[in-house]
Amino acid sequence: MTHGNKGMTLLELAIGILLTGIVLSAAFSLYITQQKQLIIQDEITDVQSNIRAATAELATQIRLAGFELPEGLQAIQAYNTNPDTIILTYASPDFSQVKTEHQMPDPYSVLQCDGHDLSNLRDNEWVYIADPILGMGEYFLATAVDYSSSSIQHGTMALSHSYPPDSRILKIMQFKYYVDMSDSSHPNLMRQVNNEAPQVFAENITDMQFRYSLSSLNVVDVPIIDNMIREVLISVAARTDKPDQDFQNQYRRRTLTTSVKVRNLGIN
């Protein structure tokens, strides 16, 4: 056998195995690192999506706050609870132009809304009636709606008094937003619509702060008179669902700030 036909020595084989192991180990390490980075990027993307959804929702409802709202109802209620809480109220746009056309004979009488479209009102919905003379109103349960005669019954629930013609009847929408910190490992932005049970709107929201720019040019945490509010400054903070062990075992966090001009306050 010539020298060129000799097989690999044990040393050469060991060196080959060692080099192969080094290459495979480096490739596997690179793969693990890339997988971790992908997971982190996915979680950061989720955080950013949650913040954008939260701020977009708040901005939409703040712009509507006060729409067609009668006297006696507060459009924006601010609570400096750290994280802050906000309650936004407005008349539903799909049922805001309905009025009574006749004087009620007594507080039990059917509400006659001749010529008005009641198609967006259903039996057993709560509505609000506003007296244009007294500047006050109250909620009542519309127990039966007659679309052909444009009339609303309120069952055996007597109103506080006999309402005059041109009393407005509205569906009031109220949205409450707050951060639920009861489970510190999973804080969430909660939304409560009217008297329904609160629902999670955005996950892993850790903080929500509001400041209010007033017609007096002051910026406050809690406005005394909501009709003075001209702009709401919003700051929402969120974090990843799980801590990053390679990031000093800390959560990755993001904060988004924006401002929203109110449209329906101080316009009179």
C-alpha positions in Angstrom: 0.0 0.0 0.0 1.4 3.4 -1.0 1.6 6.3 1.5 -1.2 8.1 -0.4 -3.6 5.3 0.2 -3.3 5.2 4.0 -6.5 5.8 6.0 -7.2 8.5 8.7 -5.3 8.2 11.9 -7.1 8.2 15.2 -5.7 11.7 15.9 -7.0 13.1 12.6 -10.4 11.5 13.3 -10.5 13.0 16.8 -9.6 16.4 15.4 -12.3 16.1 12.8 -14.9 15.2 15.4 -13.8 18.1 17.6 -14.0 20.6 14.8 -17.4 19.3 13.7 -18.6 19.6 17.4 -17.4 23.2 17.5 -19.2 24.1 14.3 -22.4 22.4 15.4 -22.3 24.0 18.9 -21.8 27.5 17.3 -24.6 26.9 14.9 -26.9 25.7 17.7 -26.0 28.6 19.9 -26.7 31.0 17.0 -30.1 29.3 16.5 -31.0 29.6 20.2 -30.0 33.3 20.2 -32.1 34.0 17.1 -35.1 32.1 18.5 -34.9 34.2 21.7 -34.7 37.4 19.7 -37.7 36.4 17.6 -39.7 35.6 20.8 -38.7 39.0 22.3 -39.6 40.8 19.1 -43.0 39.1 19.0 -43.6 40.1 22.6 -42.5 43.7 22.0 -44.8 43.8 18.9 -47.7 42.6 21.2 -46.9 45.4 23.7 -46.9 48.0 21.0 -50.1 46.7 19.6 -51.8 46.8 23.0 -50.6 50.4 23.6 -51.8 51.5 20.2 -55.2 49.8 20.7 -55.6 51.4 24.1 -54.7 54.9 23.1 -56.9 54.7 19.9 -59.9 53.6 21.9 -59.4 56.3 24.5 -59.0 59.0 21.8 -62.2 57.9 20.1 -64.3 58.0 23.2 -62.8 61.3 24.4 -63.7 62.9 21.1 -67.3 61.7 21.5 -67.5 62.8 25.2 -70.3 65.3 25.7 -72.0 64.7 22.3 -75.6 65.9 22.6 -75.4 65.4 26.3 -78.2 67.2 28.3 -77.7 69.4 31.3 -77.0 67.6 34.5 -74.8 64.9 33.1 -71.0 65.0 33.3 -69.1 64.4 30.0 -65.7 63.6 31.5 -65.1 62.3 35.1 -61.5 62.2 36.1 -60.0 60.2 39.0 -56.4 60.6 39.9 -56.1 57.0 41.2 -52.6 56.3 39.9 -53.1 54.5 37.5 -55.8 57.0 36.6 -59.4 56.2 35.9 -61.7 58.0 33.4 -65.4 57.9 32.7 -66.7 59.3 29.4 -70.3 60.0 28.7 -72.2 61.0 25.6 -75.6 60.5 23.8 -75.6 57.6 21.3 -75.4 59.2 17.8 -78.0 56.7 16.5 -80.7 57.9 18.9 -80.1 61.5 19.8 -82.8 63.6 18.0 -85.9 62.1 19.5 -88.3 64.4 21.4 -91.8 64.2 22.9 -94.4 66.1 21.0 -97.1 66.3 23.6 -97.5 67.1 27.3 -97.7 64.1 29.5 -101.0 64.0 31.4 -99.4 62.4 34.4 -96.0 60.8 35.3 -97.3 57.3 34.3 -98.4 58.3 30.8 -97.0 57.0 27.5 -94.4 59.2 25.9 -95.7 60.4 22.5 -92.9 61.1 20.0 -95.0 61.7 16.8 -92.9 61.7 13.6 -89.7 60.6 15.3 -87.8 57.4 14.3 -87.7 55.0 17.2 -86.2 52.1 15.2 -82.9 52.1 17.1 -84.7 51.7 20.4 -85.6 48.2 21.7 -88.0 47.1 24.4 -86.4 47.0 27.9 -83.6 49.4 27.1 -82.7 52.2 29.5 -83.0 55.7 28.2 -82.8 59.2 29.5 -85.4 61.9 29.3 -84.4 65.6 29.7 -86.8 68.4 30.6 -86.0 71.5 28.4 -87.6 73.8 30.9 -86.3 72.6 34.2 -82.9 71.6 32.8 -83.0 68.2 34.6 -83.8 64.6 33.7 -83.8 61.0 34.7 -83.2 57.4 33.5 -86.2 55.1 32.9 -86.8 51.7 31.4 -88.6 51.7 28.0 -90.7 48.6 28.6 -92.5 48.7 25.2 -91.8 50.7 22.0 -94.6 51.1 19.5 -92.9 52.0 16.2 -96.1 52.6 14.3 -97.4 55.3 16.7 -93.9 56.5 17.8 -94.7 56.0 21.4 -92.7 54.7 24.4 -94.2 53.0 27.4 -92.4 52.8 30.8 -94.6 50.2 32.5 -95.4 50.8 36.1 -92.4 53.1 36.5 -93.6 56.6 37.2 -91.4 59.4 36.1 -90.6 62.2 38.6 -93.0 64.5 37.0 -95.1 65.1 33.8 -92.7 66.1 31.1 -93.6 68.8 28.6 -93.3 68.8 24.8 -89.8 68.9 23.4 -88.4 66.8 26.2 -85.4 64.9 24.7 -85.2 61.2 24.9 -81.7 59.8 24.5 -79.7 56.6 24.9 -76.8 57.5 27.1 -73.4 55.8 26.5 -71.0 55.7 29.4 -67.5 54.2 29.2 -65.3 53.6 32.2 -61.6 52.8 31.8 -59.2 51.7 34.5 -56.2 49.5 35.0 -56.9 46.3 37.0 -53.8 45.6 39.2 -55.4 42.8 41.3 -53.1 40.3 39.6 -49.7 42.0 39.5 -48.3 39.5 37.1 -51.1 40.3 34.5 -52.3 44.0 34.8 -55.0 44.8 32.2 -56.8 47.8 30.9 -60.5 47.3 31.7 -63.5 48.8 29.9 -67.0 49.0 31.4 -69.9 50.0 29.2 -72.8 51.4 31.0 -73.7 49.0 33.8 -72.4 45.9 32.1 -69.6 43.8 33.6 -66.1 45.2 33.0 -64.2 43.5 30.2 -60.4 43.3 29.5 -59.7 45.7 26.6 -55.9 45.5 26.4 -53.5 43.1 28.3 -50.4 43.9 30.2 -51.2 47.6 30.6 -49.3 48.7 33.7 -50.1 52.4 33.9 -52.5 55.0 32.5 -52.2 58.7 33.2 -54.4 61.7 32.2 -53.8 65.4 32.4 -56.4 68.0 31.3 -55.7 71.2 29.5 -58.3 73.8 30.4 -59.8 76.9 28.7 -57.9 78.8 31.4 -54.6 77.5 30.0 -54.0 75.5 33.2 -53.1 71.8 33.0 -54.5 69.8 35.9 -54.9 66.2 37.0 -58.5 66.5 38.0 -60.6 69.3 36.4 -63.3 70.8 38.6 -65.6 71.7 35.7 -65.5 69.3 32.8 -66.9 72.0 30.4 -63.5 73.8 30.7 -61.6 70.8 29.3 -60.1 71.5 25.9 -57.5 68.8 25.5 -56.7 65.5 27.2 -53.1 64.4 27.5 -52.8 60.6 27.6 -49.9 58.4 28.7 -50.2 54.6 28.5 -47.5 52.2 29.6 -47.3 48.4 28.9 -44.9 45.6 29.4 -44.2 42.2 27.9 -46.2 39.2 29.2 -43.1 37.6 30.7 -39.8 38.9 32.0 -36.7 38.5 29.8 -34.1 36.4 31.7 -31.3 37.8 29.5 -32.4 41.4 30.3 -31.6 41.2 34.0 -34.8 39.2 34.4 -36.8 42.4 33.8 -39.9 43.1 31.6 -39.5 44.9 28.4 -41.6 48.1 28.6 -43.0 50.7 26.3 -44.9 54.0 26.8 -47.0 55.9 24.4 -48.1 59.5 24.9 -50.6 61.5 22.9 -53.1 64.3 23.2 -56.7 64.5 22.1 -58.7 67.7 21.6 -62.3 67.5 22.9 -65.0 68.3 20.4 -68.2 68.7 22.3 -67.2 70.7 25.4 -67.3 74.5 25.7 -68.9 74.9 22.3 -71.8 77.0 23.5 
